[in-house]
Amino acid sequence: MSTTATRTIVTGKKSGRGRALRSGRRPENEPARPGQRARLRRETATGYAFLTPWLIGFFGLTGVPMVYSLYLSFTKYNIFQPPKWIGLDNYIRLFTSDPNFIQSAQITLVYVFIGTPITLAAALAVAMLLNYRDKGAGFFRSAFYAPSLIGGSVSVAIVWRAMFSTDGPVDSGLQIFGVDLGGWIGNPSLVLPMMILLAVWQFGATMVIFLAGLKQIPKELYEAAEMDGANAYRRFRAVTIPMLSPVMFFNLLLGLIGAFQVFASAYIISNGTGGPAGMTNFITVYLYKRGFSDGQMGYAAAIAWVLLVVVAIIAFILFRTQRSWVHYSGDDK
């Protein structure tokens, strides 16, 4: 009888070496053989070789520029002269002596926290309609998704500006019903709702993700709820919302981050001025004007880092609060 078998009979336990050999793994306490070490080194080198292009891109295009921009945020820098260290002066100036930044932050927050929920609601409503429709669903899905592919382009912003300008198609159409707004582009009270409307129009990608999530909800849950006497609203609240909450969390997070980054449409519609009355002067537009129009790159870097910190705080809050409203498969909630 072998030593391994004797140990099994006496102790009632199988040796770790025997289990490792049967599973094809090397026992933990046994040193690797020279051939095995060489193979592990080759595999590790191969893995790093495949990672090299991504690592070069990350450090060259993201990591190093981010660190350098953080340094520039503490300097006075206008591109043509070397950076001059000024400490926290840029950040102090942002919050104490720059009313344009405060207005820009307020407009951006209104755009983000009003536009994003409306976009999610519209995307979910259309996704639910398509989920219960089989005939022509592919066509309508593509039709609703198309604006999200072209919505951020310069050409769409130009068309949108022409549609909502004075005597444009929208203004002329409203005049037929006796509503004379005089154009949306030059009206400070209407230009921000127009920008939110443009964001809602691009809900296609969010809608597709919602639709994929709805397809994963078992129909048995709706049937059981219906047998218990639940009406459509109750089924939506008790079945659809909990089962779709992970998808809602994903879309909400991406939607908020994307809304903070709005730039091209606002810049084109306002002709780069952020007007009228600064109502399209979002943080990204204001950052661009300070950095590239005024040559205050250090100040623009400080604005960028404030924006990054705000987005990070919002993302952190969402992740911390998701336990109370996001229900994952297998949870006991």
RODO-2510 file (C-alpha; in nm, 4 decimals, decimal comma):
residues 333
     n   res          X          Y          Z
     1     m     0,0000     0,0000     0,0000
     2     s     0,1361     0,3449    -0,0896
     3     t     0,2163     0,6166     0,1604
     4     t    -0,0659     0,8347     0,0246
     5     a    -0,3232     0,5555     0,0643
     6     t    -0,1999     0,4784     0,4192
     7     r    -0,2308     0,8451     0,5182
     8     t    -0,5832     0,8543     0,3759
     9     i    -0,6892     0,5490     0,5780
    10     v    -0,5333     0,6711     0,9050
    11     t    -0,6357     1,0382     0,8904
    12     g    -0,9435     1,0168     0,6704
    13     k    -0,8043     1,3042     0,4576
    14     k    -0,6539     1,3022     0,1142
    15     s    -0,3190     1,4707     0,0759
    16     g    -0,2997     1,8060    -0,0952
    17     r    -0,0323     1,6675    -0,3253
    18     g    -0,2619     1,3903    -0,4460
    19     r    -0,5459     1,6341    -0,5135
    20     a    -0,3090     1,8692    -0,6935
    21     l    -0,1676     1,5921    -0,9111
    22     r    -0,5128     1,4656    -1,0045
    23     s    -0,6294     1,8201    -1,0903
    24     g    -0,3198     1,8897    -1,3000
    25     r    -0,1932     2,1622    -1,0653
    26     r     0,1445     2,1848    -0,8981
    27     p     0,1323     2,1341    -0,5200
    28     e     0,1700     2,4603    -0,3303
    29     n     0,4802     2,3600    -0,1325
    30     e     0,6590     2,1942    -0,4219
    31     p     0,9038     2,4225    -0,6063
    32     a     0,8467     2,4743    -0,9777
    33     r     1,0682     2,2762    -1,2079
    34     p     1,3029     2,4632    -1,4435
    35     g     1,0847     2,3795    -1,7428
    36     q     0,7722     2,4974    -1,5651
    37     r     0,9368     2,8234    -1,4587
    38     a     1,0441     2,8900    -1,8168
    39     r     0,6911     2,8239    -1,9431
    40     l     0,5428     3,0584    -1,6798
    41     r     0,7894     3,3306    -1,7783
    42     r     0,6966     3,2893    -2,1454
    43     e     0,3253     3,3093    -2,0668
    44     t     0,3768     3,6192    -1,8521
    45     a     0,5865     3,7849    -2,1229
    46     t     0,3218     3,7031    -2,3831
    47     g     0,0495     3,8568    -2,1670
    48     y     0,2474     4,1778    -2,1180
    49     a     0,3240     4,1851    -2,4911
    50     f    -0,0468     4,1873    -2,5708
    51     l    -0,1034     4,4552    -2,3045
    52     t     0,1775     4,6784    -2,4324
    53     p    -0,0250     4,8693    -2,6975
    54     w    -0,2969     4,9468    -2,4427
    55     l    -0,0428     5,0454    -2,1777
    56     i     0,1330     5,2786    -2,4226
    57     g    -0,1985     5,4380    -2,5181
    58     f    -0,3127     5,4710    -2,1572
    59     f     0,0034     5,6262    -2,0205
    60     g     0,0807     5,8311    -2,3334
    61     l    -0,2701     5,9632    -2,4033
    62     t    -0,4429     5,9497    -2,0645
    63     g    -0,2253     5,8905    -1,7580
    64     v     0,0640     6,1278    -1,8234
    65     p    -0,1552     6,4094    -1,9668
    66     m    -0,3851     6,3857    -1,6628
    67     v    -0,0945     6,4149    -1,4205
    68     y     0,0501     6,7057    -1,6185
    69     s    -0,2869     6,8831    -1,6294
    70     l    -0,3106     6,8462    -1,2519
    71     y     0,0270     7,0194    -1,2256
    72     l    -0,0852     7,2922    -1,4678
    73     s    -0,3939     7,3604    -1,2557
    74     f    -0,1600     7,4996    -0,9887
    75     t     0,0227     7,7234    -1,2357
    76     k    -0,0265     8,0297    -1,4522
    77     y     0,0281     7,9009    -1,8041
    78     n    -0,0578     8,0526    -2,1417
    79     i     0,1128     7,7996    -2,3755
    80     f     0,3717     8,0526    -2,4993
    81     q     0,5539     8,0925    -2,1679
    82     p     0,6739     7,8347    -1,9146
    83     p     0,4260     7,7488    -1,6367
    84     k     0,4564     7,9643    -1,3250
    85     w     0,3616     7,8023    -0,9946
    86     i     0,0832     7,9951    -0,8153
    87     g    -0,0492     7,7287    -0,5772
    88     l    -0,4249     7,7279    -0,5136
    89     d    -0,4877     8,0675    -0,6725
    90     n    -0,6755     7,9189    -0,9697
    91     y    -0,9119     7,7230    -0,7455
    92     i    -0,9659     8,0177    -0,5119
    93     r    -1,0430     8,2398    -0,8086
    94     l    -1,2950     7,9863    -0,9404
    95     f    -1,5144     7,9951    -0,6328
    96     t    -1,4629     8,3496    -0,5091
    97     s    -1,4106     8,5905    -0,7986
    98     d    -1,5433     8,4272    -1,1163
    99     p    -1,9231     8,4693    -1,1474
   100     n    -1,9101     8,3256    -1,4997
   101     f    -1,7885     7,9927    -1,3615
   102     i    -2,0648     7,9873    -1,0982
   103     q    -2,3260     8,0546    -1,3655
   104     s    -2,1708     7,7898    -1,5899
   105     a    -2,1797     7,5340    -1,3080
   106     q    -2,5434     7,6131    -1,2302
   107     i    -2,6509     7,5809    -1,5940
   108     t    -2,4613     7,2549    -1,6294
   109     l    -2,6228     7,1077    -1,3167
   110     v    -2,9705     7,2078    -1,4395
   111     y    -2,9003     7,0478    -1,7759
   112     v    -2,7655     6,7272    -1,6170
   113     f    -3,0256     6,6734    -1,3444
   114     i    -3,3258     6,7635    -1,5598
   115     g    -3,2167     6,6314    -1,8974
   116     t    -3,0884     6,2942    -1,7785
   117     p    -3,4083     6,1790    -1,5973
   118     i    -3,6244     6,2912    -1,8909
   119     t    -3,3985     6,1020    -2,1315
   120     l    -3,4145     5,7863    -1,9189
   121     a    -3,7934     5,8107    -1,8879
   122     a    -3,8381     5,8548    -2,2643
   123     a    -3,5994     5,5688    -2,3407
   124     l    -3,7756     5,3347    -2,0965
   125     a    -4,1208     5,4251    -2,2293
   126     v    -4,0230     5,3547    -2,5901
   127     a    -3,8388     5,0352    -2,4891
   128     m    -4,1514     4,9047    -2,3156
   129     l    -4,3622     4,9806    -2,6218
   130     l    -4,1182     4,7958    -2,8471
   131     n    -4,0994     4,5075    -2,6002
   132     y    -4,4713     4,4396    -2,6449
   133     r    -4,4657     4,4823    -3,0205
   134     d    -4,3358     4,2117    -3,2543
   135     k    -4,4484     4,3399    -3,5925
   136     g    -4,2062     4,5996    -3,7254
   137     a    -4,0079     4,6042    -3,4010
   138     g    -3,6758     4,5839    -3,5861
   139     f    -3,7580     4,8867    -3,8013
   140     f    -3,8720     5,1005    -3,5076
   141     r    -3,5741     4,9921    -3,2986
   142     s    -3,3368     5,1057    -3,5733
   143     a    -3,5322     5,4269    -3,6296
   144     f    -3,5175     5,5253    -3,2624
   145     y    -3,1527     5,4226    -3,2333
   146     a    -3,0313     5,6226    -3,5352
   147     p    -3,0329     5,9696    -3,3663
   148     s    -2,7913     5,8462    -3,0987
   149     l    -2,5391     5,7664    -3,3726
   150     i    -2,5447     6,1128    -3,5299
   151     g    -2,6742     6,3281    -3,2432
   152     g    -2,3325     6,4485    -3,1297
   153     s    -2,2132     6,5491    -3,4756
   154     v    -2,1519     6,9048    -3,5891
   155     s    -2,3957     6,8691    -3,8800
   156     v    -2,6856     6,7803    -3,6480
   157     a    -2,6066     7,0791    -3,4261
   158     i    -2,6145     7,3055    -3,7331
   159     v    -2,9491     7,1592    -3,8439
   160     w    -3,0872     7,1894    -3,4906
   161     r    -2,9813     7,5537    -3,4798
   162     a    -3,1564     7,6224    -3,8107
   163     m    -3,4748     7,4442    -3,6967
   164     f    -3,5116     7,6452    -3,3767
   165     s    -3,3930     7,9834    -3,5038
   166     t    -3,6247     8,2765    -3,5660
   167     d    -3,8640     8,1964    -3,8553
   168     g    -3,7256     7,8411    -3,8562
   169     p    -3,9453     7,5323    -3,9066
   170     v    -4,0275     7,5003    -3,5353
   171     d    -4,1045     7,8692    -3,4911
   172     s    -4,3158     7,8758    -3,8089
   173     g    -4,5026     7,5636    -3,7031
   174     l    -4,5880     7,7106    -3,3634
   175     q    -4,7097     8,0329    -3,5252
   176     i    -4,9787     7,8314    -3,7022
   177     f    -5,1287     7,7596    -3,3596
   178     g    -5,0913     8,1202    -3,2481
   179     v    -4,7715     8,0688    -3,0485
   180     d    -4,5085     8,3270    -3,1408
   181     l    -4,1885     8,2652    -2,9447
   182     g    -3,9604     8,4526    -3,1801
   183     g    -3,7155     8,1667    -3,2083
   184     w    -3,5526     7,9554    -2,9397
   185     i    -3,1865     8,0249    -3,0158
   186     g    -3,1884     8,3883    -2,9093
   187     n    -3,4269     8,3470    -2,6168
   188     p    -3,2428     8,2946    -2,2840
   189     s    -3,5461     8,1233    -2,1298
   190     l    -3,5886     7,8754    -2,4160
   191     v    -3,2379     7,7893    -2,5324
   192     l    -3,1644     7,5591    -2,2374
   193     p    -3,4907     7,3619    -2,2809
   194     m    -3,3969     7,3325    -2,6484
   195     m    -3,0603     7,1818    -2,5487
   196     i    -3,2389     6,9380    -2,3160
   197     l    -3,4747     6,8468    -2,5989
   198     l    -3,1755     6,7731    -2,8213
   199     a    -3,0326     6,5438    -2,5526
   200     v    -3,3658     6,3618    -2,5145
   201     w    -3,3841     6,3137    -2,8915
   202     q    -3,0648     6,1078    -2,8694
   203     f    -3,2073     5,8444    -2,6310
   204     g    -3,1615     5,5587    -2,8807
   205     a    -2,8622     5,3878    -2,7196
   206     t    -3,0232     5,4035    -2,3760
   207     m    -3,3457     5,2652    -2,5215
   208     v    -3,1668     4,9642    -2,6739
   209     i    -3,0054     4,8812    -2,3389
   210     f    -3,3424     4,9086    -2,1634
   211     l    -3,4998     4,6860    -2,4275
   212     a    -3,2310     4,4213    -2,3779
   213     g    -3,2978     4,4299    -2,0034
   214     l    -3,6743     4,3959    -2,0534
   215     k    -3,6209     4,0894    -2,2710
   216     q    -3,4437     3,9204    -1,9773
   217     i    -3,7353     3,9564    -1,7339
   218     p    -3,9159     3,6181    -1,7050
   219     k    -4,2748     3,6329    -1,8269
   220     e    -4,3745     3,4024    -1,5418
   221     l    -4,3300     3,6940    -1,2997
   222     y    -4,5845     3,9038    -1,4874
   223     e    -4,8236     3,6091    -1,5108
   224     a    -4,7962     3,5417    -1,1375
   225     a    -4,8541     3,9089    -1,0558
   226     e    -5,1543     3,9203    -1,2874
   227     m    -5,3034     3,6114    -1,1220
   228     d    -5,2669     3,7884    -0,7862
   229     g    -5,4802     4,0728    -0,9193
   230     a    -5,2025     4,3255    -0,9910
   231     n    -5,2926     4,5853    -1,2513
   232     a    -5,0520     4,7198    -1,5138
   233     y    -4,9131     4,9922    -1,2874
   234     r    -4,8635     4,7491    -1,0009
   235     r    -4,6854     4,5014    -1,2297
   236     f    -4,4611     4,7797    -1,3538
   237     r    -4,3767     4,8915    -1,0020
   238     a    -4,3390     4,5465    -0,8409
   239     v    -4,1858     4,3490    -1,1288
   240     t    -4,0406     4,5683    -1,4008
   241     i    -3,8671     4,8281    -1,1822
   242     p    -3,6908     4,5826    -0,9446
   243     m    -3,5867     4,3455    -1,2224
   244     l    -3,4666     4,6321    -1,4415
   245     s    -3,2930     4,8262    -1,1639
   246     p    -2,9362     4,7122    -1,2564
   247     v    -2,9937     4,8357    -1,6118
   248     m    -3,1388     5,1609    -1,4758
   249     f    -2,8327     5,2091    -1,2579
   250     f    -2,6031     5,1513    -1,5573
   251     n    -2,7933     5,3925    -1,7814
   252     l    -2,8214     5,6529    -1,5057
   253     l    -2,4487     5,6453    -1,4374
   254     l    -2,3504     5,6707    -1,8047
   255     g    -2,6194     5,9314    -1,8694
   256     l    -2,4989     6,1617    -1,5924
   257     i    -2,1353     6,1305    -1,6979
   258     g    -2,2242     6,1929    -2,0623
   259     a    -2,4402     6,4959    -1,9770
   260     f    -2,1524     6,6617    -1,7926
   261     q    -1,9437     6,6256    -2,1101
   262     v    -2,1805     6,8041    -2,3498
   263     f    -1,9785     7,0362    -2,5713
   264     a    -2,0134     7,0159    -2,9506
   265     s    -2,3853     7,0920    -2,9738
   266     a    -2,3668     7,3826    -2,7263
   267     y    -2,0584     7,5286    -2,8936
   268     i    -2,2068     7,5117    -3,2443
   269     i    -2,5530     7,6371    -3,1497
   270     s    -2,4091     7,9355    -2,9601
   271     n    -2,1376     8,0045    -3,2202
   272     g    -1,8798     7,9490    -2,9480
   273     t    -2,0075     8,2327    -2,7301
   274     g    -2,2081     8,0328    -2,4765
   275     g    -2,5000     8,2711    -2,5314
   276     p    -2,7576     8,4008    -2,5180
   277     a    -2,6944     8,5451    -2,1719
   278     g    -2,4586     8,2571    -2,0998
   279     m    -2,7389     7,9977    -2,1018
   280     t    -2,5380     7,7518    -2,3170
   281     n    -2,2100     7,8283    -2,1447
   282     f    -2,1706     7,4796    -2,0002
   283     i    -1,8574     7,3961    -1,8025
   284     t    -1,6965     7,2263    -2,1012
   285     v    -1,7647     7,5295    -2,3224
   286     y    -1,6365     7,7664    -2,0554
   287     l    -1,3265     7,5497    -2,0096
   288     y    -1,2576     7,5617    -2,3841
   289     k    -1,3027     7,9391    -2,4014
   290     r    -1,0691     7,9984    -2,1077
   291     g    -0,8033     7,7608    -2,2328
   292     f    -0,7994     7,8125    -2,6086
   293     s    -0,9636     8,1514    -2,6630
   294     d    -0,8151     8,3371    -2,3645
   295     g    -0,4940     8,1343    -2,3415
   296     q    -0,5413     8,0602    -1,9695
   297     m    -0,4468     7,6934    -1,9828
   298     g    -0,3647     7,6696    -1,6139
   299     y    -0,7037     7,8107    -1,5203
   300     a    -0,8746     7,5784    -1,7709
   301     a    -0,6932     7,2811    -1,6175
   302     a    -0,8300     7,3797    -1,2754
   303     i    -1,1836     7,3883    -1,4203
   304     a    -1,1299     7,0440    -1,5716
   305     w    -1,0207     6,8976    -1,2391
   306     v    -1,3157     7,0511    -1,0569
   307     l    -1,5428     6,8886    -1,3152
   308     l    -1,3655     6,5553    -1,2691
   309     v    -1,4045     6,5715    -0,8905
   310     v    -1,7769     6,6557    -0,9190
   311     v    -1,8399     6,3635    -1,1546
   312     a    -1,6386     6,1313    -0,9277
   313     i    -1,8419     6,2388    -0,6233
   314     i    -2,1710     6,1775    -0,8039
   315     a    -2,0517     5,8354    -0,9208
   316     f    -1,9396     5,7514    -0,5670
   317     i    -2,2808     5,8499    -0,4277
   318     l    -2,4568     5,6342    -0,6850
   319     f    -2,2430     5,3316    -0,6038
   320     r    -2,2898     5,3831    -0,2301
   321     t    -2,6681     5,4165    -0,2553
   322     q    -2,7308     5,1415    -0,5088
   323     r    -2,7782     4,8822    -0,2326
   324     s    -3,1048     5,0480    -0,1351
   325     w    -3,2679     5,0421    -0,4795
   326     v    -3,0714     4,8163    -0,7165
   327     h    -3,1736     4,4501    -0,7005
   328     y    -2,9311     4,1986    -0,8502
   329     s    -3,0110     3,8366    -0,9260
   330     g    -2,9557     3,6227    -0,6183
   331     d    -3,0027     3,9069    -0,3686
   332     d    -3,2166     3,8398    -0,0634
   333     k    -3,3739     4,1847    -0,0790
***
